[in-house]
Amino acid sequence: MPPRATDARRAAVLGSPIAHSLSPVLHRAAYAELGLTDWSYDRFEIDEAGLPAFFEGLGPEWAGLSLTMPLKRAVIPLLDEISDTAASVEAVNTVVFTADGRRVGDNTDVPGMVAALREHGVEQVGSAAILGAGATASSALAALARVCTGEVVAYVRSEARAAEMREWGERLDVEVRTADWTDAGQALKAPLVIATTPAGTTDALADAVPGRPATLFDVLYDPWPTPLAARWSMAGGAVVGGLDLLVHQAVLQVEQMTGHSPAPLHAMREAGEKALAAR
């Protein structure tokens, strides 16, 4: 049974840096819509060194935590159990505290990506391309394991990164071929392109957008749109943005932490859009 609306519970997002996080906006919007008037959601600046002490100081009022970088892997040794999805990418972005005191970790980024793609009509593709090879790229590969039936080409800057992506592909049972970043313009011809790089990295690719682009999933949300996403949209292609991912993964977090399902997707998205517009 979901907790009663009068049960005072706490949740928060942890990371470093954390001031930019939209998670409090999204979760608080969900609490308001669900009538959870005594629930609170905060943010805490915590790095790897401070994470164990933070966990030890948590009381029974805590329902769950959202985790961002650099804590998604560092938290794993502190947990009693992690989901198969979290284990597959060695990253936990969600911790739920159970009634019997267990700490259970999950990764909602992967199913959040899949849900965001499906919301935009992408159920299955025959091939895909990934721009970048960082932590988000492994989650993208795990999502593609669910929607891509063929080859994934990862465009990277170094052989070390290329080897990492091929290794992730083997672990996730995804056919991965790597290519040098200098050829990244070729990625834009794929049926699905997932850009996982930091702000500014793909700006130079905007001029390489083809005349009839398919679908771009750009995981950035601030600033938005990116030059690549703007050009893609102007050319008539479908664009999935970082806010789509953020909202869908947060929906799953709210459902796990509160026990209320479905979480109010539209209210959370509206709150996120409003917060971004105010920045």
Secondary structure as UniProt FT lines:
FT   TURN            5..6
FT   STRAND          9..15
FT   TURN            19..20
FT   HELIX           23..34
FT   TURN            37..38
FT   STRAND          39..45
FT   TURN            48..50
FT   HELIX           51..56
FT   TURN            60..61
FT   STRAND          62..67
FT   TURN            69..70
FT   TURN            72..75
FT   HELIX           76..78
FT   STRAND          81..82
FT   HELIX           84..89
FT   STRAND          94..97
FT   TURN            99..100
FT   STRAND          103..106
FT   HELIX           109..119
FT   TURN            120..121
FT   STRAND          128..131
FT   HELIX           135..147
FT   STRAND          152..156
FT   HELIX           159..172
FT   STRAND          176..180
FT   HELIX           181..189
FT   STRAND          192..195
FT   TURN            199..202
FT   HELIX           203..208
FT   STRAND          215..218
FT   HELIX           227..234
FT   TURN            235..236
FT   STRAND          238..240
FT   HELIX           242..258
FT   HELIX           265..277
//
